[in-house]
């Protein structure tokens, strides 16, 4: 196996919680993910936004950075959810990203396994995420780890003017 495709062994890979000092790195990884997903124009997050929402007084999500041989290799970002049907908390993974040159080495699997372990430790009943329908490499990876697609559930979203208009109807 060539050195550039060697597995990210525990000696080479370290997972660590992101800290406020990592805010610029997290933002850079988010931007790289957006480029991969062909959504770079959708990123309006700033460094201040990341510092406030992820590392401020009330963090909205958690982030773990994967370092391979001492350099950033990827990240996973997640937040708590709740299932009324299970009456249990859950975790929603918002972003999972591994640098293109380091894919196929088990880094994404290790990041997801880390969050799965967190979910069990917190008594969660489910771990969920979304994937773009064209992202075949990700879909293959998720099927390989046992994930089940839920095509009967269609994501709905309000942003911008539509969000403001509905909020205005609250009175």
Beta strands, then each sheet from edge to edge (+ up, - down):
strand 1: 13-17
strand 2: 62-68
strand 3: 71-83
strand 4: 88-98
strand 5: 126-129
sheet 1: 1+ 2- 3+ 4- 5-
end
